[in-house]
Amino acid sequence: MAKIKPFKAVRPVADKVALVTCRTYDDYSSAELAAWLNFNPYSFLHVIHPAYANAQKISLEKRFKAVANKYQDFKHDQILIEEDHPVFYLYEIQSKGQTFTGIISGTSVKDYQNNVIKKHEDTLQYRVELFKDYLHQTNFNTEPVLITYPDSVEINTFIALRKKSKPVYEYSTTNKEKHTLWKIDTQSEIDWLQEHFEKIPNLYIADGHHRSASAELLFEQDKHLGNENLNYFMSFLIAESNVKIYEFNRLISDLNGLSKETFIKKLSEHFVIDAKDQEIWKPQNKFEFGMYLDGSFYALFYKKENHQQASILDNLDAQILYDKVLFPLLGIEDLRNDERIDYIPGKQSISVIKDLIDEGEFEVGFMLYPSDINEIKALADNNLIMPPKSTYIEPKFRSGLVVYEL
């Protein structure tokens, strides 16, 4: 039984919402960041920027306090306003060829602890601790955890009807997305949503494992204060059929001392190899892998006898590539921290991988077939963890659109 809760959100005033909201900080190049900070005084980047600026010169505590102060400045200047009472939101993102629609709510830390909210990725403790300290010092969060729920005719009908009402916001952004936000604030609607989600046995984290783990850590640290807001963390709840799952492709800087011929020979022990030469090729099905090496593409087909008796995790394409290639052949043990490996989201063109290798920055690239939601759920249901960088999942939420205060 999943527990969701409305909350008194802070959000931009309607006439400035398109100027305030921004992509995740890490999405911006240095040049883009400088341009937005210089020419848009309303951008939420001004709030979160002190956490990154002068990172080597001042302490974390001072940086986080600077974020908190800038956030209060935005509220004082009426750039951000607070709701009169707790609400849910219906939020829709439209991009080229894709529409994502879901509900913004508070979700229960206890549900996370009790595995009602299930996870499929491991976390790095230092990142969890860092974001926990960030939350503790700034007292707000504007990046919800992306959580999926089983498709529901009732919820779909509710959403379709609610979308016919007048939205709070309807605006477009410079990356050609359209964003629409509706407020769900009547008690009858709030009660209906809560009752319906209480009938759902499990929710699944799609993106935001570090954020949810940090919320739990902060709850354990400060629960003696009796602050009800710490019992929940902000989430974007979306039907599992509505998420878009991409793979993360791998780039490796060298062949670990192997010659091209030896490397391909060793690959043939586990894969049927089809040379594609200059034909750009990417996997069409599970158990297929693309490879680009020395100016040529290859199709790698995992031999069937290898996966007939394998476990759920052993049959995961990202795990197969690690177990059969990256670790034993290329000597990459730590997928998070080894400097010899890099990752390219599957939504980017294969030509990006080709160009990076042709320019000599990397020696070999591997293209994977994306996991599906059922594979992710099966892993979570069995308390299994995917290898790092196995999935790149959309939608991505805009910072500064809705703020959950702690």
C-alpha positions as CSV (number, residue, x, y, z in Angstrom):
1,M,0.0,0.0,0.0
2,A,1.7,3.2,-1.2
3,K,1.1,6.4,0.7
4,I,1.2,9.7,-1.1
5,K,0.7,13.1,0.4
6,P,-0.1,16.7,-0.9
7,F,2.3,19.4,0.2
8,K,2.6,23.2,0.4
9,A,4.8,23.7,-2.6
10,V,6.8,26.7,-3.6
11,R,6.8,27.6,-7.3
12,P,7.5,30.5,-9.7
13,V,5.0,33.2,-10.3
14,A,3.2,32.5,-13.6
15,D,4.7,35.4,-15.6
16,K,8.2,34.3,-14.8
17,V,8.0,30.5,-14.9
18,A,9.6,30.0,-18.3
19,L,12.5,32.2,-17.1
20,V,12.9,30.5,-13.7
21,T,12.9,26.8,-14.5
22,C,16.1,25.2,-15.8
23,R,17.5,21.8,-16.7
24,T,19.6,19.9,-14.2
25,Y,22.8,21.8,-13.4
26,D,25.1,19.1,-14.9
27,D,23.3,19.4,-18.3
28,Y,24.9,22.7,-19.0
29,S,28.3,23.3,-20.6
30,S,30.4,26.0,-19.0
31,A,29.6,28.4,-21.8
32,E,25.8,27.7,-21.5
33,L,25.9,28.2,-17.8
34,A,27.8,31.5,-18.0
35,A,25.3,32.7,-20.6
36,W,22.2,31.9,-18.5
37,L,23.7,33.4,-15.4
38,N,24.7,36.6,-17.2
39,F,21.6,37.2,-19.2
40,N,18.7,35.7,-17.1
41,P,18.4,37.1,-13.6
42,Y,15.4,34.9,-12.9
43,S,17.0,31.6,-13.7
44,F,16.9,29.0,-10.8
45,L,20.6,28.4,-11.8
46,H,21.3,31.5,-9.7
47,V,20.0,29.6,-6.6
48,I,21.8,26.3,-7.2
49,H,25.0,27.8,-8.6
50,P,26.7,28.6,-5.3
51,A,26.8,24.9,-4.5
52,Y,29.2,24.5,-7.5
53,A,30.9,27.9,-7.7
54,N,34.3,28.2,-6.1
55,A,34.1,24.6,-5.1
56,Q,37.8,24.4,-4.2
57,K,37.9,27.6,-2.3
58,I,35.1,27.5,0.3
59,S,33.6,24.8,2.5
60,L,30.6,22.8,1.7
61,E,28.7,24.4,4.5
62,K,29.3,27.9,3.2
63,R,28.3,26.8,-0.3
64,F,25.1,25.2,0.9
65,K,24.3,28.2,3.0
66,A,24.8,30.4,0.0
67,V,22.2,28.3,-1.9
68,A,19.8,28.7,1.0
69,N,20.3,32.5,1.1
70,K,19.8,32.9,-2.6
71,Y,16.6,30.7,-2.4
72,Q,15.3,33.0,0.3
73,D,16.1,36.0,-1.9
74,F,14.0,34.6,-4.7
75,K,11.1,34.2,-2.3
76,H,11.6,37.7,-0.8
77,D,11.5,39.2,-4.3
78,Q,8.3,37.3,-5.1
79,I,9.9,35.3,-7.9
80,L,8.9,32.2,-6.0
81,I,5.6,32.0,-4.1
82,E,4.1,29.4,-1.7
83,E,0.8,27.6,-2.0
84,D,-1.8,28.5,0.6
85,H,-2.5,24.8,1.4
86,P,-1.2,21.4,0.5
87,V,-1.8,20.2,-3.1
88,F,-0.9,17.6,-5.7
89,Y,0.0,18.6,-9.2
90,L,-0.6,17.1,-12.6
91,Y,2.4,17.8,-14.8
92,E,2.9,17.1,-18.5
93,I,6.1,17.4,-20.6
94,Q,5.8,17.4,-24.4
95,S,8.9,17.0,-26.5
96,K,9.4,15.8,-30.1
97,G,7.5,12.6,-30.5
98,Q,7.0,12.0,-26.7
99,T,4.5,13.1,-24.1
100,F,5.0,12.4,-20.4
101,T,2.3,12.9,-17.8
102,G,2.3,12.3,-14.1
103,I,1.5,13.4,-10.6
104,I,3.8,15.4,-8.3
105,S,3.4,14.4,-4.7
106,G,5.1,13.6,-1.5
107,T,6.0,9.9,-1.1
108,S,6.7,8.1,2.2
109,V,10.2,7.5,3.5
110,K,8.8,4.6,5.5
111,D,7.4,3.1,2.3
112,Y,11.0,3.4,0.9
113,Q,12.4,1.7,4.0
114,N,9.8,-1.1,4.0
115,N,10.4,-1.8,0.2
116,V,6.9,-0.7,-0.8
117,I,8.9,1.7,-3.0
118,K,11.4,-0.6,-4.7
119,K,14.8,0.2,-6.1
120,H,17.0,-1.4,-8.8
121,E,20.2,0.7,-8.6
122,D,23.0,0.8,-6.0
123,T,24.1,4.1,-4.5
124,L,27.4,5.7,-3.7
125,Q,27.5,6.4,0.0
126,Y,29.5,9.6,-0.4
127,R,27.0,11.0,-2.8
128,V,24.1,10.1,-0.5
129,E,25.9,11.8,2.4
130,L,26.6,14.9,0.3
131,F,23.1,15.4,-0.8
132,K,21.8,14.7,2.7
133,D,24.0,17.5,3.9
134,Y,22.8,19.7,1.1
135,L,19.1,19.1,2.1
136,H,19.9,19.7,5.7
137,Q,21.6,23.1,5.0
138,T,19.3,24.4,2.3
139,N,16.0,23.0,3.6
140,F,14.5,22.5,0.2
141,N,14.5,20.1,-2.7
142,T,13.4,20.8,-6.3
143,E,14.4,17.5,-8.0
144,P,11.7,14.9,-7.5
145,V,12.4,11.2,-7.6
146,L,10.9,9.6,-10.8
147,I,8.7,6.8,-9.6
148,T,6.6,4.4,-11.8
149,Y,3.2,2.8,-10.9
150,P,1.3,0.1,-12.7
151,D,-0.9,1.4,-15.5
152,S,-4.4,2.1,-14.2
153,V,-7.5,2.8,-16.3
154,E,-8.9,4.8,-13.3
155,I,-5.9,7.1,-13.0
156,N,-5.7,7.5,-16.8
157,T,-9.3,8.6,-16.8
158,F,-8.7,11.0,-13.9
159,I,-5.7,12.5,-15.7
160,A,-7.6,12.9,-19.0
161,L,-10.5,14.7,-17.3
162,R,-8.2,16.9,-15.2
163,K,-6.3,18.0,-18.3
164,K,-9.5,19.6,-19.6
165,S,-9.3,22.2,-16.8
166,K,-7.3,25.4,-16.9
167,P,-3.6,24.9,-16.1
168,V,-1.6,26.9,-13.6
169,Y,1.3,27.0,-16.2
170,E,1.6,26.4,-19.9
171,Y,4.9,27.4,-21.4
172,S,7.7,26.4,-23.8
173,T,11.5,26.2,-23.2
174,T,14.5,26.8,-25.4
175,N,15.1,23.1,-25.7
176,K,11.8,22.8,-27.6
177,E,9.7,21.3,-24.8
178,K,6.2,22.3,-23.8
179,H,5.4,22.2,-20.0
180,T,1.9,22.2,-18.5
181,L,1.1,22.1,-14.8
182,W,-2.4,21.7,-13.2
183,K,-3.1,22.1,-9.5
184,I,-5.0,19.3,-7.8
185,D,-6.4,21.1,-4.8
186,T,-9.9,20.0,-4.0
187,Q,-10.3,17.7,-1.0
188,S,-12.3,15.2,-3.0
189,E,-9.6,14.9,-5.7
190,I,-6.9,14.6,-3.1
191,D,-8.8,11.9,-1.2
192,W,-9.5,10.0,-4.4
193,L,-5.8,9.9,-5.4
194,Q,-4.6,8.9,-2.0
195,E,-7.2,6.1,-1.7
196,H,-6.3,4.9,-5.2
197,F,-2.6,4.8,-4.5
198,E,-3.2,3.0,-1.2
199,K,-4.5,0.1,-3.3
200,I,-1.2,-0.1,-5.2
201,P,1.1,-2.7,-3.5
202,N,4.4,-1.4,-4.9
203,L,6.0,1.6,-6.6
204,Y,9.3,1.5,-8.4
205,I,12.0,4.1,-8.5
206,A,13.0,4.8,-12.2
207,D,15.4,7.6,-11.6
208,G,16.6,9.3,-8.3
209,H,18.1,6.5,-6.2
210,H,20.6,8.8,-4.6
211,R,17.9,11.5,-3.8
212,S,15.6,8.9,-2.2
213,A,18.5,7.4,-0.2
214,S,19.5,10.9,1.0
215,A,15.9,11.7,2.1
216,E,16.0,8.5,4.2
217,L,19.3,9.4,5.7
218,L,18.1,12.9,6.6
219,F,14.9,11.4,8.1
220,E,17.0,9.1,10.3
221,Q,19.3,12.0,11.3
222,D,16.6,14.6,12.2
223,K,13.4,12.6,12.9
224,H,13.8,13.5,16.6
225,L,12.9,17.1,15.6
226,G,9.3,16.0,14.9
227,N,9.3,17.7,11.4
228,E,6.5,16.0,9.4
229,N,8.0,17.1,6.1
230,L,11.0,14.9,6.7
231,N,8.7,11.8,6.6
232,Y,8.2,12.4,2.8
233,F,10.2,13.2,-0.3
234,M,9.0,14.8,-3.5
235,S,8.3,12.4,-6.4
236,F,7.0,12.5,-9.9
237,L,4.6,9.5,-10.2
238,I,4.2,8.3,-13.8
239,A,2.6,5.2,-15.3
240,E,5.2,2.5,-16.1
241,S,4.2,2.5,-19.8
242,N,4.9,6.2,-20.0
243,V,8.6,6.2,-19.1
244,K,11.2,6.1,-21.9
245,I,14.2,3.9,-21.2
246,Y,17.4,4.3,-23.1
247,E,20.6,2.4,-22.7
248,F,23.9,3.8,-21.7
249,N,26.6,2.9,-24.3
250,R,30.2,2.3,-23.3
251,L,33.4,3.9,-24.5
252,I,36.8,2.4,-23.5
253,S,40.1,4.2,-23.9
254,D,42.3,1.1,-24.7
255,L,42.2,-2.7,-25.3
256,N,44.1,-3.5,-22.1
257,G,47.3,-4.4,-24.0
258,L,45.5,-6.8,-26.4
259,S,45.9,-6.5,-30.1
260,K,42.8,-6.0,-32.2
261,E,43.0,-9.6,-33.6
262,T,43.5,-11.1,-30.1
263,F,40.6,-9.1,-28.7
264,I,38.2,-10.2,-31.4
265,K,39.3,-13.8,-31.1
266,K,38.6,-13.7,-27.3
267,L,35.2,-12.1,-28.0
268,S,34.3,-15.0,-30.3
269,E,34.3,-17.4,-27.3
270,H,31.0,-15.9,-26.1
271,F,29.7,-14.0,-29.2
272,V,28.9,-14.7,-32.8
273,I,30.7,-11.8,-34.6
274,D,29.4,-10.2,-37.8
275,A,31.7,-7.5,-39.4
276,K,29.6,-4.6,-40.7
277,D,32.5,-2.5,-41.9
278,Q,31.2,1.1,-42.4
279,E,27.6,0.3,-41.9
280,I,26.4,2.0,-38.7
281,W,24.8,-0.8,-36.7
282,K,23.0,-0.8,-33.4
283,P,21.4,-3.7,-31.5
284,Q,17.8,-4.5,-32.5
285,N,17.1,-7.1,-29.8
286,K,18.1,-8.2,-26.3
287,F,21.4,-10.3,-26.3
288,E,22.8,-8.2,-29.2
289,F,25.6,-5.7,-28.9
290,G,27.2,-3.3,-31.3
291,M,30.9,-2.6,-31.4
292,Y,33.0,0.1,-33.1
293,L,36.7,-0.6,-33.3
294,D,39.5,0.6,-35.6
295,G,37.1,2.3,-38.1
296,S,34.7,-0.6,-38.4
297,F,31.3,-1.6,-36.9
298,Y,30.6,-5.1,-35.6
299,A,27.5,-6.9,-34.6
300,L,28.0,-9.2,-31.5
301,F,25.3,-11.9,-30.8
302,Y,25.5,-13.5,-27.4
303,K,25.6,-17.3,-27.9
304,K,22.3,-18.9,-26.9
305,E,23.8,-21.6,-24.8
306,N,25.2,-18.9,-22.4
307,H,21.8,-17.5,-21.4
308,Q,19.4,-20.5,-21.4
309,Q,19.9,-21.2,-17.7
310,A,21.1,-17.8,-16.5
311,S,19.5,-15.8,-13.7
312,I,17.6,-12.5,-14.2
313,L,20.7,-10.4,-13.4
314,D,23.1,-12.7,-15.5
315,N,20.8,-12.2,-18.5
316,L,20.9,-8.4,-18.2
317,D,22.8,-7.1,-21.3
318,A,24.8,-4.6,-19.2
319,Q,25.8,-7.4,-16.9
320,I,26.7,-9.7,-19.8
321,L,29.0,-7.0,-21.3
322,Y,30.7,-6.6,-17.9
323,D,31.0,-10.3,-17.1
324,K,32.3,-11.4,-20.5
325,V,34.1,-8.3,-21.9
326,L,34.7,-5.3,-19.7
327,F,36.1,-7.1,-16.7
328,P,37.8,-10.2,-18.0
329,L,39.2,-8.8,-21.3
330,L,39.6,-5.1,-20.7
331,G,40.4,-5.2,-17.0
332,I,37.6,-2.7,-16.0
333,E,36.5,-3.7,-12.5
334,D,34.9,-0.5,-11.1
335,L,32.3,0.8,-13.6
336,R,31.8,3.9,-11.6
337,N,35.3,5.1,-11.0
338,D,37.6,3.6,-13.6
339,E,38.9,6.5,-15.8
340,R,39.2,4.2,-18.8
341,I,35.5,4.0,-19.3
342,D,32.9,6.6,-20.2
343,Y,29.2,6.5,-21.0
344,I,27.0,8.0,-23.7
345,P,23.2,8.0,-23.3
346,G,21.4,6.0,-26.0
347,K,19.3,8.9,-27.1
348,Q,22.5,10.4,-28.6
349,S,23.5,9.3,-32.1
350,I,25.9,6.4,-32.7
351,S,27.9,8.8,-34.8
352,V,29.0,10.5,-31.5
353,I,30.7,7.3,-30.5
354,K,32.2,6.9,-33.9
355,D,33.6,10.4,-33.9
356,L,35.1,10.1,-30.4
357,I,36.9,6.9,-31.4
358,D,38.0,8.2,-34.8
359,E,39.5,11.2,-33.1
360,G,41.6,8.9,-30.8
361,E,39.9,9.8,-27.5
362,F,38.8,6.2,-27.1
363,E,39.7,2.9,-28.8
364,V,36.5,0.9,-28.7
365,G,32.8,1.5,-28.2
366,F,30.0,-0.8,-27.3
367,M,26.3,-0.2,-28.0
368,L,23.6,-2.0,-26.0
369,Y,19.9,-2.7,-26.4
370,P,17.8,-0.8,-23.8
371,S,16.2,-2.7,-20.8
372,D,12.5,-2.6,-20.5
373,I,10.4,-1.8,-17.5
374,N,9.5,-5.4,-16.8
375,E,13.2,-6.3,-16.6
376,I,13.8,-3.5,-14.2
377,K,10.8,-4.5,-12.0
378,A,11.9,-8.1,-12.0
379,L,15.3,-7.1,-10.7
380,A,13.8,-4.8,-8.0
381,D,11.3,-7.5,-7.0
382,N,14.2,-9.9,-6.4
383,N,16.3,-7.3,-4.6
384,L,18.9,-7.4,-7.4
385,I,20.9,-4.4,-8.4
386,M,21.7,-3.4,-12.0
387,P,25.3,-2.5,-12.9
388,P,26.0,1.3,-12.8
389,K,24.9,3.3,-15.8
390,S,22.6,0.6,-17.1
391,T,19.6,2.9,-17.9
392,Y,19.0,6.5,-19.0
393,I,15.4,7.2,-18.2
394,E,13.1,10.0,-19.2
395,P,11.3,12.3,-18.4
396,K,13.8,14.7,-16.8
397,F,12.3,17.2,-14.4
398,R,13.1,21.0,-14.6
399,S,14.7,22.5,-11.5
400,G,12.8,25.3,-9.9
401,L,9.3,24.3,-11.2
402,V,8.1,22.9,-7.9
403,V,10.0,23.1,-4.6
404,Y,9.5,20.8,-1.6
405,E,10.5,22.6,1.5
406,L,11.8,20.6,4.5
